[in-house]
Amino acid sequence: MKILTLLLYVCLATLAARPTSILADLITPIMGTGIGAIASSQEPTTDGQYYDLSGRRVANGQRPRAKGLYIRNGKKVVIK
């Protein structure tokens, strides 16, 4: 009951301050603003490039000189 009273108070205060945006202010808390869907490709990458764990391409197609963990063709590669 307290939440409903607080919501009603906030809505009325918003209506008094900005009457043109009351509909958006009322719908947003109910529906949320999260991500609806993510489209992803299921095709494995076979470009032969090396990527670090941040997703940045390194070494321009050649084997990296620095030791570490890299991604190549969708698989983890350890350079020792």
C-alpha positions in Angstrom: 0.0 0.0 0.0 2.9 2.4 0.8 4.4 1.7 -2.6 1.2 2.5 -4.4 0.8 5.7 -2.5 4.4 6.7 -3.3 3.9 5.9 -7.0 0.7 7.9 -7.1 2.4 10.9 -5.4 5.4 10.7 -7.8 3.0 10.5 -10.8 1.0 13.5 -9.6 4.1 15.5 -9.0 5.4 14.7 -12.5 2.0 15.7 -14.0 2.2 19.0 -12.3 5.8 19.6 -13.4 5.7 18.3 -17.0 2.2 17.5 -18.3 3.4 16.6 -21.8 5.6 13.7 -20.7 3.3 12.1 -18.1 2.6 9.1 -20.3 6.2 8.2 -20.8 6.9 8.6 -17.1 4.0 6.3 -16.2 4.9 3.6 -18.7 8.7 3.4 -18.2 8.6 2.1 -14.6 6.0 -0.6 -15.5 7.6 -1.8 -18.8 11.3 -1.2 -18.0 14.0 -0.1 -20.2 16.1 -3.2 -20.6 17.4 -5.0 -23.7 14.7 -6.8 -25.6 16.6 -9.2 -27.7 20.1 -9.9 -29.0 20.8 -11.2 -32.5 23.9 -13.3 -32.7 25.7 -15.1 -35.5 26.2 -18.9 -34.9 28.9 -19.0 -37.6 32.4 -19.6 -36.3 35.0 -17.0 -37.2 37.7 -18.4 -39.4 39.6 -15.3 -40.4 42.9 -16.5 -38.8 43.3 -13.3 -36.8 44.5 -13.2 -33.2 42.4 -11.3 -30.7 43.1 -10.5 -27.0 40.6 -11.1 -24.3 39.2 -7.6 -24.8 38.3 -8.4 -28.4 41.0 -6.2 -30.0 42.8 -7.6 -33.0 46.5 -8.1 -32.5 49.5 -9.1 -34.6 47.8 -8.5 -38.0 47.4 -12.2 -38.8 50.8 -13.3 -37.5 51.4 -15.1 -34.3 51.7 -12.7 -31.4 55.2 -12.3 -29.8 54.0 -11.5 -26.3 53.1 -14.4 -24.0 49.4 -14.6 -23.0 46.0 -15.9 -23.8 44.5 -15.1 -27.2 41.4 -16.0 -29.3 41.9 -17.4 -32.8 39.1 -18.8 -34.9 36.8 -18.8 -31.9 39.1 -20.9 -29.7 41.5 -20.0 -26.9 45.2 -20.1 -27.8 48.0 -19.9 -25.2 51.3 -18.3 -26.3 54.1 -19.4 -24.0 
